[in-house]
Amino acid sequence: MRRSTKEISEGPEVRLCSLVDGAVDISKKAKGHGRDLSGINFYADKLAELRTDAVVLFRELADPSVGDITAMAEMIGFVFAPQTRYEDRVRTARELLYELKTRKWKTPSSSAAGEEDALFPLGLLTRTRRGYLTSVGRQMNGCFSAGWYDGCAVMMRRLLETVIIEAFEWRGIEANIKNSDGDFFQLSDLIARALNEGSWNLSRNTKQALPRLRDVGHISAHTRRYTAQKADIEKVRQDCRVAIEEFLHLAGLLS
């Protein structure tokens, strides 16, 4: 079901508060009418709907404290559980509402914007209409935003491999980057062939960027005692943007 403008602007924590109030209200009415929320009746069905909506909204909350999030998840499970006694539901709902209303939540819009454009503008990948490129780019940016820098480097390597292959395929010369078994080369050989390919003229910036991007990806993927840091990715941020975007153009995916 499409959300209303008001629902989107309110934020998940506000809407979740309404669902908690709804669960208490349904529990009160069921008690008054002698209905069992674990049975098959209107009140049980309504509580089940509220519980489903609450789980979905809870996943949208962004908070840095894993411990607090875990405790709140337990409270949500208790508040919306059909077997919870009315008095216990009310008490836990009060605690949950306090947490939801007093905690400073990150806004989903600001979190998503920072994540999408962390290293490479996701909008450019979306324009290619290649879902697999957008998916890899989103994972790369998401890893960077979350501080998972080895994961970011590996996804950057995968995205670079893919756009290089796309460029060769677009020009009908993919045989130049395949081995005798018909499999595509890995990144080092892909970069070597891309640098020496005569059907295009790579910019100087891309020629300089490719070896640096290759090294960052290799070290994170294959060095056992190495752990990438933010500074390692920051050093190749511009390289990532320049090289990947150039190959997207060479592949006919951007105009």
C-alpha positions in Angstrom: 0.0 0.0 0.0 1.4 3.4 -0.9 2.1 5.7 2.1 0.6 9.1 2.4 2.7 12.2 2.3 1.9 12.7 6.0 3.2 9.2 6.9 6.4 9.8 5.0 7.1 13.2 6.6 6.3 11.9 10.2 9.1 9.4 10.3 9.0 5.7 11.3 9.4 6.4 15.1 6.2 8.6 15.1 4.2 6.1 13.2 5.5 3.3 15.4 4.2 5.2 18.5 0.7 5.2 16.9 0.9 1.4 16.3 1.9 0.9 20.0 -1.1 2.9 21.1 -3.2 0.9 18.7 -2.0 -2.4 20.2 -2.9 -1.3 23.7 -6.3 -0.1 22.5 -7.1 -3.4 20.8 -5.9 -5.3 23.8 -8.2 -3.3 26.0 -11.2 -3.8 23.8 -10.6 -7.5 23.4 -10.4 -7.8 27.2 -13.7 -5.9 27.6 -15.4 -8.2 25.1 -13.9 -11.3 26.5 -12.0 -12.1 23.3 -8.7 -14.1 23.2 -6.1 -12.4 21.1 -4.5 -15.8 20.4 -7.7 -17.0 18.8 -9.5 -16.3 15.5 -11.5 -13.1 15.8 -11.5 -9.5 14.7 -9.3 -8.3 17.6 -6.7 -11.0 17.0 -6.6 -10.2 13.3 -6.2 -6.5 14.0 -3.3 -7.1 16.4 -1.6 -9.3 13.9 -1.8 -6.5 11.3 -0.4 -4.0 13.8 2.4 -6.3 14.6 3.4 -6.7 11.0 3.4 -3.0 10.4 5.4 -2.4 13.6 8.1 -4.9 12.5 8.4 -3.1 9.1 8.7 0.3 10.6 11.2 -0.8 13.3 13.5 -1.9 10.5 13.5 1.7 9.2 14.8 3.2 12.4 18.4 4.3 12.3 20.3 4.4 15.6 23.9 3.8 16.4 23.4 1.8 19.7 23.0 -1.9 18.9 22.3 -2.7 22.5 19.4 -0.2 22.8 17.9 -1.4 19.5 18.0 -5.0 20.7 16.2 -4.0 23.9 13.6 -2.1 21.9 13.1 -5.1 19.6 12.3 -7.2 22.6 9.8 -4.7 23.9 8.1 -4.5 20.5 7.8 -8.3 20.4 6.2 -8.2 23.9 3.8 -5.4 23.2 2.4 -7.0 20.0 2.5 -10.6 21.2 -1.1 -12.0 21.4 -0.4 -13.9 24.7 0.8 -10.8 26.6 -1.4 -10.0 29.6 -3.1 -6.6 29.3 -1.5 -5.1 32.3 2.0 -6.2 31.2 1.3 -4.9 27.7 0.4 -1.4 29.0 3.5 -1.3 31.2 5.9 -2.3 28.5 4.1 0.0 26.0 4.8 3.0 28.3 8.5 2.1 28.4 8.6 1.7 24.6 6.9 5.0 23.9 9.3 6.8 26.2 12.2 5.4 24.3 10.7 6.2 20.9 9.8 9.8 21.9 12.9 10.8 23.7 15.6 9.2 21.6 17.2 11.3 18.8 16.7 9.3 15.7 18.5 9.9 12.4 16.2 10.9 9.6 16.0 8.2 6.9 16.4 10.8 4.1 19.7 12.1 5.4 21.0 8.6 6.0 20.1 7.4 2.6 21.5 10.4 0.8 24.9 10.1 2.5 25.0 6.4 1.8 24.0 6.6 -1.9 26.6 9.2 -2.8 29.4 8.1 -0.4 31.9 7.1 -3.2 30.1 7.1 -6.5 26.8 8.8 -7.4 24.2 6.1 -7.4 22.1 8.2 -9.8 24.6 7.7 -12.5 24.4 3.9 -12.1 20.6 4.1 -12.0 20.7 5.9 -15.4 22.4 2.8 -17.0 19.3 0.8 -16.4 21.5 -2.1 -15.3 20.2 -3.3 -11.9 23.3 -5.3 -11.2 25.5 -2.1 -11.5 23.2 -0.2 -9.2 23.1 -3.0 -6.7 26.9 -3.3 -6.5 27.3 0.5 -6.3 24.8 0.6 -3.4 26.7 -2.1 -1.6 30.0 -0.3 -2.1 28.6 3.0 -0.9 26.8 1.4 2.0 29.9 -0.4 3.2 31.8 2.9 3.1 29.1 4.7 5.1 29.0 1.9 7.7 32.8 1.8 8.1 33.2 -1.6 6.5 36.2 -0.5 4.4 37.5 -3.9 3.3 34.0 -4.8 2.0 33.9 -1.4 0.3 37.2 -2.1 -1.4 36.1 -5.5 -2.6 32.8 -4.1 -4.0 34.7 -1.3 -5.7 36.9 -3.9 -7.3 33.8 -5.8 -8.5 32.2 -2.7 -9.9 35.4 -1.8 -11.8 35.7 -5.3 -13.3 32.1 -5.1 -14.4 32.2 -1.8 -16.1 35.5 -2.7 -17.9 33.8 -5.9 -19.3 30.7 -3.8 -20.3 33.0 -1.5 -22.3 34.6 -4.4 -24.2 31.3 -6.1 -24.8 29.7 -2.9 -26.1 32.4 -2.6 -28.8 32.2 -6.3 -29.7 35.8 -7.0 -28.6 35.1 -9.1 -25.5 37.3 -11.9 -26.9 40.3 -9.7 -26.0 39.6 -10.1 -22.3 38.8 -13.9 -22.2 41.1 -16.9 -21.6 41.2 -20.0 -23.7 38.2 -21.4 -21.8 36.1 -18.4 -22.6 36.2 -17.0 -19.1 36.8 -13.3 -18.5 40.1 -12.3 -17.0 40.4 -11.1 -13.5 41.0 -7.5 -12.6 44.8 -7.2 -13.1 44.6 -8.6 -16.7 41.4 -6.6 -17.4 43.2 -3.4 -16.5 46.2 -4.3 -18.5 44.1 -5.0 -21.6 42.0 -1.9 -21.0 45.2 0.3 -20.8 46.5 -1.2 -24.1 43.2 -1.3 -26.0 43.5 0.7 -29.2 39.8 1.2 -29.9 39.6 3.9 -27.3 41.8 6.6 -25.8 41.6 6.6 -22.0 42.1 9.9 -20.2 45.3 10.4 -18.3 43.4 10.5 -15.0 41.9 7.1 -15.7 45.2 5.6 -16.7 46.7 6.7 -13.5 43.7 5.7 -11.4 43.4 2.1 -12.6 46.6 0.7 -10.9 45.7 2.4 -7.7 42.1 1.0 -7.7 43.5 -2.5 -8.6 45.9 -2.4 -5.6 43.3 -1.3 -3.1 41.0 -4.1 -4.1 43.7 -6.8 -4.2 45.0 -6.0 -0.7 41.6 -6.0 0.9 40.6 -9.2 -0.9 43.8 -11.3 -0.5 46.0 -10.0 2.3 45.2 -12.0 5.4 46.4 -9.6 8.1 45.5 -6.4 6.4 42.4 -4.4 7.5 41.5 -1.4 5.3 40.9 2.0 7.0 38.9 5.0 5.9 42.0 6.8 4.8 42.8 4.0 2.4 39.5 4.4 0.6 39.6 8.2 0.7 42.8 8.1 -1.3 41.1 6.5 -4.2 37.7 8.2 -4.0 38.4 10.5 -6.9 40.0 7.6 -8.8 36.8 5.5 -8.4 34.6 8.3 -9.7 36.8 9.1 -12.7 37.6 5.6 -13.9 34.1 4.0 -13.4 32.3 6.9 -15.0 34.7 6.9 -18.0 34.1 3.2 -18.6 30.3 3.7 -18.3 30.6 6.1 -21.2 32.8 3.8 -23.2 30.2 1.1 -22.6 27.5 3.3 -24.1 25.6 3.3 -20.7 25.9 7.0 -20.2 25.5 9.8 -22.8 
